[in-house]
Amino acid sequence: MSLLTRYIIKEHLAPFFFSLSVIMFVFITKFIVQYIGKIFGKGLPFSTVMEFIYLNLAWMLALAVPMAVLVASLMAFGRLTADNEIIILKTSGINLYRSIRPALLAALLLTLIMTWYNDQVLPEFNHRARLLYQSISRKKPTLQLEEGIYLALNNFQILVQEIERPIGKKLVDKSNILGPEFSEYSQLDKLRRITIFELVDKNLQRTVVADYGYLYFDKQRAQLVFTLFDGEIHELDTRNFAEYRQLTFARNVIHIPAPDLVFKRSQDQWRGDREMTIAMMRQRIAEYEESIQKEIQAIRRYRNAYLPSPNPMRADTTPPVRHLSPEMQRKLRYGISLALSKTQTSRQQIIAHTNNIDYFKKQIYKYQVEIHKKFSIPFASIVFILIGAPLGIRARKGSLGIGMTFSIGFFLLYWVCLIGGEELADRRLLSPFLAMWLPNILVGTAGVYLTYKTVKEATFIQWERLPRALQLFFKGEEAATP
C-alpha cells in the first residue's frame, strides 16, 4: 500500500467514525422516543430494555454506514482542498482519479463487509428483536393501585379507598415468599376499605369487602395475593335472588391469577423476509415457484376435463332434440343443470388457483426485493464516495455543516428512491432488481458526472448565485466570489 493510499484512507477514518457515532445517536434517540410508551412502564428489567435497544442497533448500523461514508468523504476531501493538499497533488502529477481511488477501494472493502453483515448478522438480530418485542407487547404494564379508582383485572374489579405507604419502606424480596403466609406486612402498603367484585360466572356474583389488607405479587406463581382482615363475603345468584349468602371473616386470602404481569420470552421458529439469509430466501423462492407449477397443472387439468377440443365433436353424433318424451326432457334438463353446476365449480376452482399463483408471485417479488436490498444498500458506500469526493473538493471546506447538508440531501434522495422502488416492486409494477438498484444508478450517475466535472475543473455549482446566507455558511473559495 503506497503512502498516498494510506494517507487518504487515514483522512477518512476520523470523520467516518465521528459521523457514524452522530448518525447512530440520532437513530437511537428516535427509536427510544418511538418505543418509550411500549417498553417503559411495564416493569421490565433494565437489562431487557437494553437488550431490546441493542438488538435494534443492527438495522440502524446497516443504514448508518453508507451515510457515514458520504459525510466522511465530504469532510476528508474538503479538508484536503482547504489545506491546498489537492493542489499539491495535482502539481506533483497526481490527478484526482488517483486521489479518489484509495477511498473507492476502502468503500469496496466496506461494501463486501456490509454485504456479509446484512446476510449473516442482520437477519438473526432482526429475528431476536421481533421475538423480544412480541414478549414485551404481551406483558401488561406494572400493576398500580390508586385510591378511589377501580382496577380491572380479568374477572375482578378492585377498589381501594385509602393507601397507607409506610415511611422507610423496604423492597419486598419475592424469592422469600413461599406462600400466602408471608407476614412481613410492615414492608407492604396497607390498604384500607377494600372492595373486590368477582364475577365467578354469568349467574353468580361475589363481593368481598374488608377493613384493611395487604397485596403483593407472587412471581413464582404469577398471581396477586390479597391478605384481607375483618371483612365480609357476599354471594348473589342472579337466577334466584332469594339465594343470597353472607360470610364474615377475620382473615382471608384471595389469589388472583395474573400471568400477563410476568415477562415471558417468546419462542418462534418462523422468520419473516428480513429475518432470513439469502440462502433461506432463495430456498423459499424455489418452493413458491414449485407451488406455482402445481397450480398451473391443476388449472390445466380443469381445462382439459371441462373444455374438450372441438375436433372430435361432430354434428351427426348430436342426438335429435325434436319430439322428446317428457322423461327425456326431464333427463335433459337434469343433465344441463348438472353441467352448469360442474362448470361453475370448475370456474371457482380455476379462480382460486389463479389467486394462489398471484399470491405466490407477490411473495417471490418480496423475497427478491429483500435479496437485492442486501447488496444494493452496502453498494451505496461506493456511490457516495463518487458524490462526496467531488462535492468536498469543490466546496473547499471540511466542516460538519457542509458535510451534513449535502449528505442529508443526497441520502434523502437515495432513500426516497429506495422506498418508492420497494413499493412499486411489491405491487409488481417494477422488477425487484430495478427497484433496488435504481437509487444506486441515479445517484451513481450523478456521482460520475460530478467526478468528471471536478477532474476537468468545470464549474457545476454556481456559488455566487446562492443567497448570501448560504454563501456565508459554506465559506468556500467559490462561495466568497463577489
C-alpha positions in Angstrom: 0.0 0.0 0.0 1.5 3.3 -1.1 2.0 6.3 1.2 -0.7 8.3 -0.6 -3.2 5.5 -0.3 -2.6 5.2 3.5 -2.8 8.9 3.9 -6.1 9.3 2.0 -7.7 6.4 4.0 -6.4 7.8 7.3 -8.1 11.1 6.5 -11.4 9.3 6.1 -11.2 7.3 9.4 -11.8 10.0 12.0 -14.7 11.7 10.0 -16.2 8.3 9.3 -16.3 7.1 12.9 -17.4 10.5 14.2 -20.3 10.8 11.7 -21.2 7.2 12.3 -21.5 7.9 16.0 -23.6 11.0 15.4 -26.0 9.2 13.0 -26.3 6.2 15.3 -27.1 8.6 18.2 -29.9 10.2 16.1 -31.3 6.8 15.2 -31.2 5.6 18.8 -32.9 8.7 20.1 -35.6 8.5 17.5 -36.1 4.8 18.3 -36.3 5.4 22.1 -38.9 8.2 21.6 -40.9 5.9 19.3 -41.0 3.0 21.6 -40.9 4.7 25.0 -44.5 4.1 25.6 -44.3 0.5 24.6 -41.3 -0.8 26.5 -41.1 1.6 29.5 -43.6 1.5 32.4 -44.1 -2.3 32.1 -41.8 -3.2 35.0 -39.2 -4.7 32.6 -35.7 -5.3 33.9 -33.2 -2.7 32.8 -31.2 -5.5 31.1 -34.2 -6.4 29.0 -34.7 -2.8 27.8 -31.0 -2.5 26.9 -31.2 -5.9 25.1 -34.1 -4.6 23.0 -32.2 -1.5 22.1 -29.0 -3.5 21.4 -30.8 -5.9 19.0 -32.2 -3.0 17.0 -28.8 -1.4 16.6 -28.2 -4.0 13.8 -30.6 -2.4 11.3 -29.5 1.1 12.4 -25.9 0.3 11.6 -26.8 -1.1 8.2 -28.4 2.2 7.3 -25.9 4.5 9.0 -22.7 3.1 7.4 -23.4 4.4 3.8 -24.4 7.8 5.2 -21.3 8.0 7.3 -19.2 7.2 4.2 -20.8 10.1 2.4 -20.1 12.5 5.3 -16.6 11.2 5.8 -15.8 11.7 2.0 -17.1 15.2 2.0 -15.2 16.2 5.1 -12.0 14.5 4.2 -11.7 15.8 0.7 -13.0 19.2 1.9 -10.1 19.4 4.4 -7.6 18.3 1.8 -8.8 21.0 -0.5 -9.0 23.7 2.2 -5.3 23.0 3.1 -4.3 23.1 -0.6 -3.2 19.5 -0.5 -5.2 18.6 -3.6 -3.4 21.4 -5.5 -0.1 20.0 -4.3 -1.1 16.5 -5.5 -2.0 18.0 -8.9 1.3 19.8 -9.3 3.0 16.6 -8.4 1.4 14.9 -11.4 -1.2 13.0 -9.4 -4.7 13.6 -10.9 -7.9 13.4 -9.0 -8.7 9.9 -10.2 -5.6 8.7 -8.4 -6.5 10.7 -5.3 -10.1 9.3 -5.1 -9.1 5.7 -5.9 -8.0 4.8 -2.3 -11.3 5.9 -0.9 -13.1 3.8 -3.6 -11.0 0.8 -2.7 -11.8 1.3 1.0 -15.5 1.7 0.1 -15.4 -1.5 -1.9 -13.9 -3.4 1.1 -16.6 -1.9 3.3 -19.3 -2.9 0.8 -18.1 -6.6 1.0 -18.1 -6.5 4.8 -21.6 -4.9 5.0 -22.9 -7.4 2.4 -21.8 -10.2 4.6 -23.2 -8.4 7.6 -26.6 -7.9 6.0 -26.7 -11.5 5.0 -25.5 -13.3 8.1 -25.7 -11.0 11.1 -28.7 -8.7 10.5 -31.3 -11.4 9.9 -30.5 -13.1 13.3 -30.6 -9.8 15.1 -34.0 -8.9 13.4 -35.4 -12.3 14.4 -34.4 -11.9 18.0 -35.6 -8.4 18.2 -39.0 -9.4 16.8 -39.4 -12.2 19.4 -38.4 -9.9 22.2 -40.8 -7.2 21.1 -43.6 -9.8 21.0 -42.8 -10.8 24.5 -42.8 -7.2 25.7 -46.1 -6.5 23.9 -47.8 -9.3 25.7 -46.7 -8.2 29.1 -49.1 -5.8 30.7 -47.9 -2.7 32.5 -46.9 -2.8 36.1 -49.9 -3.0 38.4 -50.6 0.3 40.2 -53.3 0.8 42.7 -54.7 4.2 43.1 -57.0 5.5 45.8 -60.7 5.6 44.8 -60.1 4.2 41.3 -61.3 0.8 40.1 -58.7 -1.6 38.8 -59.9 -4.2 36.3 -58.0 -7.4 36.2 -59.5 -10.5 34.5 -62.9 -11.2 36.2 -62.1 -8.9 39.2 -62.8 -5.3 39.9 -60.7 -3.9 42.8 -61.4 -0.7 44.7 -59.2 0.7 47.5 -60.3 3.8 49.2 -57.1 4.6 51.1 -53.5 3.5 50.8 -51.0 4.0 53.7 -47.4 3.9 52.5 -45.0 3.2 55.4 -42.0 5.5 55.9 -38.7 3.9 55.2 -40.4 1.1 53.3 -38.1 -1.8 52.2 -38.3 -3.6 49.0 -40.0 -6.9 49.2 -37.8 -9.9 48.3 -40.2 -12.1 46.3 -37.8 -15.0 46.4 -38.6 -15.4 50.2 -42.3 -15.6 49.6 -43.3 -19.2 49.7 -47.0 -18.8 50.1 -49.8 -16.6 51.4 -48.5 -17.0 55.0 -45.9 -14.2 54.3 -46.2 -11.9 57.3 -43.8 -9.1 56.8 -46.7 -6.7 56.2 -44.6 -3.8 57.5 -42.8 -3.8 54.2 -46.0 -3.5 52.2 -48.6 -0.8 51.6 -51.5 -1.0 54.0 -54.8 -0.9 52.0 -57.9 0.3 53.8 -61.6 -0.1 52.9 -61.1 -2.7 50.2 -63.8 -3.8 47.8 -63.3 -6.7 45.4 -66.0 -7.6 42.8 -65.7 -11.1 41.3 -67.8 -12.4 38.5 -67.5 -16.2 39.1 -69.8 -16.9 36.2 -72.6 -15.2 34.5 -75.1 -16.3 37.2 -73.0 -15.8 40.3 -71.7 -12.5 41.7 -69.3 -12.3 44.6 -68.4 -9.2 46.5 -65.6 -9.1 49.1 -65.2 -6.1 51.5 -62.6 -5.7 54.1 -61.5 -3.0 56.6 -57.8 -3.4 55.6 -55.4 -5.7 54.0 -52.1 -6.1 52.1 -51.2 -7.0 48.5 -48.1 -8.5 46.9 -47.3 -10.1 43.6 -46.0 -13.7 43.7 -43.8 -14.0 40.6 -43.2 -17.7 41.0 -47.0 -18.5 40.8 -47.8 -15.4 38.6 -50.6 -14.3 40.8 -51.7 -11.5 43.1 -52.1 -12.4 46.7 -54.6 -10.3 48.8 -54.4 -10.8 52.5 -57.6 -9.2 53.9 -58.7 -8.7 57.6 -62.1 -8.0 59.2 -64.4 -8.3 56.3 -67.4 -9.9 54.7 -68.1 -12.0 51.6 -71.4 -11.6 49.8 -72.7 -14.0 47.1 -75.7 -13.5 44.9 -77.3 -15.9 42.4 -78.8 -13.7 39.7 -81.1 -16.6 38.6 -82.7 -16.7 42.0 -82.3 -13.5 44.1 -83.6 -15.3 47.1 -80.3 -17.3 47.1 -78.1 -14.9 49.0 -75.2 -15.8 51.3 -73.1 -13.6 53.6 -69.9 -14.7 55.4 -67.7 -12.9 57.8 -64.0 -13.4 58.3 -61.2 -12.2 60.5 -58.6 -13.1 57.9 -58.9 -14.2 54.3 -56.5 -14.8 51.5 -57.5 -14.2 47.8 -55.4 -15.4 44.9 -55.9 -13.6 41.6 -54.1 -15.1 38.6 -52.1 -12.5 36.7 -49.8 -14.3 34.1 -49.7 -11.3 31.9 -47.7 -9.4 34.6 -44.8 -11.8 34.2 -42.4 -11.3 31.4 -42.0 -14.5 29.3 -39.8 -14.8 26.2 -41.4 -16.0 23.0 -40.1 -18.9 21.1 -40.8 -19.0 17.4 -39.0 -20.6 14.5 -40.9 -18.7 11.8 -39.0 -16.0 10.1 -40.0 -13.0 8.0 -38.2 -11.9 4.9 -36.0 -9.5 6.9 -35.1 -12.3 9.2 -33.7 -14.6 6.5 -30.3 -15.1 4.9 -30.0 -15.0 1.1 -29.8 -18.8 1.1 -33.1 -19.1 3.1 -34.9 -16.7 0.8 -33.7 -18.4 -2.4 -35.0 -21.7 -0.9 -38.3 -20.1 -0.2 -38.5 -18.7 -3.7 -37.8 -22.1 -5.1 -40.7 -23.5 -3.0 -43.1 -20.8 -4.3 -42.0 -21.4 -7.9 -42.7 -25.1 -7.4 -46.1 -24.2 -5.9 -46.9 -22.1 -9.0 -46.2 -25.0 -11.3 -48.6 -27.2 -9.3 -51.3 -24.5 -9.5 -50.7 -24.3 -13.3 -51.0 -28.0 -13.7 -54.3 -28.0 -11.7 -55.7 -25.3 -14.0 -54.7 -27.4 -17.0 -56.5 -30.4 -15.6 -59.7 -28.5 -15.1 -59.4 -27.0 -18.6 -58.8 -30.4 -20.2 -61.7 -32.0 -18.3 -64.4 -29.5 -18.9 -63.2 -27.8 -22.1 -62.5 -30.6 -24.6 -61.2 -29.9 -28.0 -63.9 -29.3 -30.6 -62.3 -31.6 -33.2 -64.0 -34.9 -32.0 -67.3 -33.2 -31.9 -69.4 -33.9 -35.0 -72.9 -32.8 -35.9 -74.1 -36.3 -36.9 -73.3 -37.6 -33.4 -75.6 -35.0 -31.8 -78.9 -36.7 -30.7 -82.1 -35.3 -32.2 -83.9 -33.0 -29.8 -87.2 -33.0 -31.6 -90.2 -34.8 -30.2 -88.5 -35.8 -27.0 -90.6 -37.7 -24.5 -91.3 -36.0 -21.1 -88.9 -38.4 -19.4 -86.1 -37.5 -21.9 -86.8 -33.8 -21.4 -86.5 -34.2 -17.6 -83.2 -36.0 -18.0 -82.0 -33.4 -20.5 -82.8 -30.6 -18.0 -81.1 -32.5 -15.2 -78.0 -33.0 -17.4 -77.9 -29.3 -18.3 -78.3 -28.4 -14.6 -75.5 -30.8 -13.6 -73.2 -29.5 -16.4 -73.8 -25.9 -15.3 -73.1 -26.8 -11.7 -69.8 -28.6 -12.6 -68.8 -25.7 -14.8 -69.5 -23.2 -12.1 -67.5 -25.3 -9.6 -64.6 -25.6 -12.1 -64.7 -21.8 -12.7 -64.4 -21.2 -8.9 -61.5 -23.6 -8.7 -59.7 -22.0 -11.5 -60.2 -18.6 -9.9 -58.9 -19.9 -6.6 -55.8 -21.4 -8.3 -55.2 -18.2 -10.2 -55.4 -16.2 -7.0 -52.9 -18.6 -5.4 -50.5 -18.0 -8.3 -50.9 -14.3 -7.9 -50.1 -14.6 -4.2 -47.0 -16.8 -4.8 -45.7 -14.3 -7.3 -46.1 -11.5 -4.8 -44.1 -13.5 -2.3 -41.4 -14.2 -4.8 -41.2 -10.5 -5.6 -41.0 -9.6 -1.9 -38.1 -12.0 -1.3 -36.3 -11.0 -4.4 -36.5 -7.3 -3.3 -35.0 -8.2 0.0 -32.2 -10.2 -1.7 -31.3 -7.3 -3.9 -31.5 -4.9 -0.9 -28.8 -6.8 0.9 -26.5 -5.9 -2.0 -27.7 -2.5 -3.1 -27.6 -0.7 0.3 -23.9 -1.7 1.0 -23.0 -0.8 -2.6 -24.2 2.8 -1.7 -20.9 3.3 0.0 -19.1 3.3 -3.3 -21.8 5.5 -4.9 -21.5 8.0 -2.0 -17.7 8.2 -2.5 -18.4 9.4 -6.0 -20.7 12.0 -4.6 -18.8 13.1 -1.6 -15.3 13.4 -3.1 -16.2 16.0 -5.9 -18.5 17.9 -3.6 -15.9 18.1 -0.9 -13.3 19.3 -3.3 -15.5 21.9 -4.8 -16.9 23.1 -1.5 -13.4 23.7 -0.3 -14.5 23.3 3.3 -14.2 20.3 5.6 -16.7 21.4 8.2 -19.5 19.3 9.6 -22.1 21.7 8.4 -21.4 21.3 4.7 -20.9 17.6 5.1 -24.3 17.1 6.8 -26.0 19.4 4.4 -25.0 17.6 1.3 -25.1 14.2 2.8 -28.6 14.5 4.1 -29.8 15.8 0.8 -28.3 13.0 -1.3 -29.1 10.4 1.3 -32.8 11.5 1.4 -32.9 11.3 -2.4 -31.4 7.9 -2.3 -33.8 6.7 0.4 -36.9 8.1 -1.3 -36.0 6.2 -4.4 -35.3 3.1 -2.4 -38.6 3.2 -0.6 -40.5 4.1 -3.7 -38.9 1.3 -5.7 -39.7 -1.2 -3.0 -43.4 -0.1 -3.0 -43.5 -0.4 -6.8 -41.9 -3.8 -6.7 -44.4 -5.0 -4.1 -47.2 -4.0 -6.5 -45.2 -5.8 -9.3 -45.0 -2.6 -11.3 -41.2 -2.7 -11.3 -38.8 -5.6 -11.3 -37.1 -6.3 -8.0 -33.6 -5.7 -9.5 -34.5 -2.3 -10.9 -36.5 -1.3 -7.8 -33.5 -1.8 -5.5 -30.7 -0.7 -7.9 -32.4 2.3 -9.4 -31.2 4.6 -6.5 -27.6 3.5 -7.0 -28.0 4.0 -10.7 -29.4 7.5 -10.4 -27.1 8.8 -7.6 -24.1 6.9 -9.1 -24.7 8.6 -12.4 -24.7 11.9 -10.7 -21.6 11.0 -8.8 -19.7 10.0 -12.0 -20.8 13.3 -13.6 -19.6 15.3 -10.6 -16.3 13.5 -10.5 -15.8 14.1 -14.2 -16.6 17.8 -13.9 -14.2 18.1 -10.9 -11.4 16.4 -12.8 -11.9 18.7 -15.7 -12.2 21.6 -13.3 -15.5 22.7 -14.8 -18.0 24.6 -12.6 -21.1 22.6 -11.8 -22.3 24.7 -8.8 -22.7 28.5 -9.2 -21.9 29.5 -5.7 -22.3 33.2 -6.5 -25.9 32.6 -7.4 -26.7 31.2 -3.9 -28.3 33.5 -1.3 -25.7 35.4 0.8 -26.6 33.4 3.9 -25.7 30.2 2.2 -22.5 31.7 0.9 -21.5 32.7 4.4 -22.5 29.2 5.6 -20.3 27.3 3.1 -17.5 29.9 3.2 -15.8 28.2 0.2 -13.4 29.9 -2.1 -16.1 29.9 -4.9 -18.8 31.0 -2.4 -16.7 34.0 -1.4 -16.6 35.3 -5.0 -18.5 38.6 -5.2 
